[in-house]
Amino acid sequence: MLSLTTYLLLQVTRYLFFDLARIVYIRTMDYDLIVIGAGPGGAITASAAAQAGYRVLILERDAVCKSPCAGYVGLSINIEMPDDCGIKSKISKMRTYFPDLSYHDFPLNGFVVDRPQFDQSLVKKAESAGVHIKWKSPLIDLVPGGVRFPGGAASGKIIVGSDGVFSKTSSLLGIKKQRAAFCAQYHMNGMEPLHNTSEIFFDADYAPGGYVWIYPTGPDSANVGLGITISGSKSPHEYLDAFIEESDISGRLDGEISKYIAGALPISGLREKLVYDNILLVGDSAGMADPVTGAGINSAMLAGEVAGNVIIRALKHDDMMLLGQYETRVRRLLARPLARSLEKRNKLDEYCTQNELLQQHLPELWVTFGQYWE
Ligand SMILES: Cc1cc2nc3c(=O)[nH]c(=O)nc-3n(C[C@H](O)[C@H](O)[C@H](O)COP(=O)(O)OP(=O)(O)OC[C@H]3O[C@@H](n4cnc5c(N)ncnc54)[C@H](O)[C@@H]3O)c2cc1C
């Protein structure tokens, strides 16, 4: 048996050794910027800083990019898309269905992408700009001057939390959890989606608080999914099966299911604060997805671009106070549309359990109607 003194000596040696090893390791992994999460927000931020010559590390929890998504990317922002970004179909119209299946058409300009391929292409672009990416490396802890992940640590002057709706960065900062919509989606082959059209169905019986979507991925395939915000009698997966099997359009949805995904997105609007000393929040971790439509790719990319530019300035002038400009600039771009959408979200919560109310109020609540903007 070990004596108490030997035991204590062993413990002290272990801690000393561990700390020494950590200090040496931290010194060897030294970055200007550490980005948590390799989604669109993180990849764009990282690319911008690396292109300006700074040392950038991305820590990604998973082995590959696999954010669940319907894949719609609007052409409303001026960010250069990589060539191999996985475009599946062009979208020129959104058709929104009321509960009685009457509908309203609105012109759109965007495309549906294979989302993992889209994200991977942004990461590839970041890597070719010099970003170092560590896959299967979830953030475990924020420590003074850096981060810890399984089996290692890294130091960085600036940290960006772009780690999605359930952001570990945010929870380590002690910020409150965001309200989320929960989604389920099938990729279906052997069905005929409307050409170049995204279809949106509002029906309290199948998607309480949210909606069902069909996004074509080709002439005979589509992403068919839904999001819910109210916990009803079923899981999102069960609601989706019910829509496909029982709804009035089920005849159009008798294709073969090739893939199932599930995920969540934030619906509580832009967070109150986006900058915490040298830590910035970008994308879903900052509540940038639209609380009604759920769209968040463009805002994450836009915020990533702004974050990248502000970070470059802060590093160039070695002045972390400049990071506050990220908050000002992003609020100027996103605060008003997200606040309007949050207001609509609160109304939708009131009306979403009854189809009569949805039928009556939908034009005030959905972005393609003129009444939404009044
Ligand atoms: C089913 C579904 C469909 C959607 N469809 C659309 C759509 O058609 N169009 C649209 O615009 N938006 C859509 N969205 C929303 C959109 O996916 C998000 O708004 C967008 O991905 C936000 O980008 P992001 O970079 O902030 O975060 P994400 O894309 O969520 O990326 C976060 C990354 O962080 C990683 N990560 C998480 N935790 C850690 C950790 N501890 N350490 C390291 N890495 C971590 C994750 O693995 C992930 O790669 C959809 C969402 C869902 C759930």
The ligand as a MOL file (V3000), in Angstrom:
LIG
                    3D

  0  0  0     0  0            999 V3000
M  V30 BEGIN CTAB
M  V30 COUNTS 53 58 0 0 0
M  V30 BEGIN ATOM
M  V30 1 C -33.1520 20.5860 -40.9710 0
M  V30 2 C -32.6220 21.9770 -41.2080 0
M  V30 3 C -32.8040 22.5760 -42.4510 0
M  V30 4 C -32.2820 23.8530 -42.6960 0
M  V30 5 N -32.4390 24.3870 -43.9530 0
M  V30 6 C -31.9070 25.5990 -44.2270 0
M  V30 7 C -31.9640 26.1350 -45.5510 0
M  V30 8 O -32.4800 25.4980 -46.4810 0
M  V30 9 N -31.4140 27.3550 -45.7720 0
M  V30 10 C -30.8260 28.0870 -44.7690 0
M  V30 11 O -30.3570 29.2060 -45.0230 0
M  V30 12 N -30.7340 27.5830 -43.5070 0
M  V30 13 C -31.2360 26.3670 -43.2140 0
M  V30 14 N -31.1110 25.8400 -41.9500 0
M  V30 15 C -30.3670 26.6240 -40.9470 0
M  V30 16 C -28.8750 26.5350 -41.2300 0
M  V30 17 O -28.4880 25.1890 -41.3530 0
M  V30 18 C -28.0750 27.2370 -40.1290 0
M  V30 19 O -28.6350 28.4810 -39.8460 0
M  V30 20 C -26.6140 27.4040 -40.5710 0
M  V30 21 O -26.0200 26.1530 -40.7480 0
M  V30 22 C -25.8220 28.1990 -39.5390 0
M  V30 23 O -24.4500 28.1290 -39.8520 0
M  V30 24 P -23.3570 28.1600 -38.6900 0
M  V30 25 O -22.0350 28.1910 -39.3810 0
M  V30 26 O -23.6920 29.2200 -37.7250 0
M  V30 27 O -23.5390 26.8060 -37.8770 0
M  V30 28 P -23.5780 25.2610 -38.3500 0
M  V30 29 O -23.7510 25.1360 -39.8100 0
M  V30 30 O -24.5600 24.6400 -37.4500 0
M  V30 31 O -22.1150 24.7850 -38.0030 0
M  V30 32 C -21.6970 24.5980 -36.6860 0
M  V30 33 C -20.5070 23.6510 -36.7020 0
M  V30 34 O -19.9770 23.5910 -35.3800 0
M  V30 35 C -19.6620 22.2510 -35.0740 0
M  V30 36 N -19.6520 22.1210 -33.6040 0
M  V30 37 C -20.7020 22.0190 -32.7590 0
M  V30 38 N -20.2720 21.9290 -31.4810 0
M  V30 39 C -18.9190 21.9730 -31.5370 0
M  V30 40 C -17.8900 21.9230 -30.5500 0
M  V30 41 N -18.1420 21.7830 -29.2370 0
M  V30 42 N -16.5990 21.9930 -30.9610 0
M  V30 43 C -16.2800 22.1200 -32.2770 0
M  V30 44 N -17.2190 22.1580 -33.2610 0
M  V30 45 C -18.5180 22.0980 -32.8870 0
M  V30 46 C -20.7400 21.4430 -35.7650 0
M  V30 47 O -20.3310 20.1090 -35.9690 0
M  V30 48 C -20.8920 22.2220 -37.0720 0
M  V30 49 O -20.0090 21.7610 -38.0690 0
M  V30 50 C -31.6050 24.5670 -41.6670 0
M  V30 51 C -31.4320 23.9710 -40.4140 0
M  V30 52 C -31.9250 22.6870 -40.1810 0
M  V30 53 C -31.7120 22.0550 -38.8310 0
M  V30 END ATOM
M  V30 BEGIN BOND
M  V30 1 1 1 2
M  V30 2 1 2 3
M  V30 3 2 2 52
M  V30 4 2 3 4
M  V30 5 1 4 5
M  V30 6 1 4 50
M  V30 7 2 5 6
M  V30 8 1 6 7
M  V30 9 1 6 13
M  V30 10 2 7 8
M  V30 11 1 7 9
M  V30 12 1 9 10
M  V30 13 2 10 11
M  V30 14 1 10 12
M  V30 15 2 12 13
M  V30 16 1 13 14
M  V30 17 1 14 15
M  V30 18 1 14 50
M  V30 19 1 15 16
M  V30 20 1 16 17
M  V30 21 1 16 18
M  V30 22 1 18 19
M  V30 23 1 18 20
M  V30 24 1 20 21
M  V30 25 1 20 22
M  V30 26 1 22 23
M  V30 27 1 23 24
M  V30 28 2 24 25
M  V30 29 1 24 26
M  V30 30 1 24 27
M  V30 31 1 27 28
M  V30 32 2 28 29
M  V30 33 1 28 30
M  V30 34 1 28 31
M  V30 35 1 31 32
M  V30 36 1 32 33
M  V30 37 1 33 34
M  V30 38 1 33 48
M  V30 39 1 34 35
M  V30 40 1 35 36
M  V30 41 1 35 46
M  V30 42 1 36 37
M  V30 43 1 36 45
M  V30 44 2 37 38
M  V30 45 1 38 39
M  V30 46 1 39 40
M  V30 47 2 39 45
M  V30 48 1 40 41
M  V30 49 2 40 42
M  V30 50 1 42 43
M  V30 51 2 43 44
M  V30 52 1 44 45
M  V30 53 1 46 47
M  V30 54 1 46 48
M  V30 55 1 48 49
M  V30 56 2 50 51
M  V30 57 1 51 52
M  V30 58 1 52 53
M  V30 END BOND
M  V30 END CTAB
M  END
